[in-house]
Amino acid sequence: MGYYMKKLNSLVLIGVVLVGLTACDSMSPDQRRVAGGLGGAAVGGIVGNQIGRGAGRTVATIAGAGIGAVAGSQIAGSSGNRY
């Protein structure tokens, strides 16, 4: 698969994950944190995989997934405060 096709596939997957997270409005705060963590891990892993090269690709994917999971969980947990 070519370079640009990989980038396009990554962008489409990120878009699907973000659209899926919009359904979080009816979830409890704990469910939102889990969904945000999973979505963040997916997006972070994709970004890390795109950034890493050679032997560092695996490390970059794992680091991106970990950072994305923490960030997604924190963002999703704070987005439900409407009072």
C-alpha positions, 0 to 999 in steps of 0.5 A: 500500500502506498504512502498516501493511501496509508495516510488516507486510511488513517484519517478515515479511521480517526474520523470514524472513531471521533464520530463514534465518540459522539454517542457518549452523551447518554453514557455515565461518566465512567462509561465515557472515560472508558470509551474516551480511553479506548478511542484515544488509544486507537487514535494514538496508536495510529499516529504513533505508527505513522510517526515511527520508522524502522525498529522504532515503529513498534515503540512509537505505536505503543507510546502513542496508544498509551498517551492517547488512552490517558488523554482520551480518558481525561478529555472524556471524563471532563466533558460531561460536566454541564452543571 
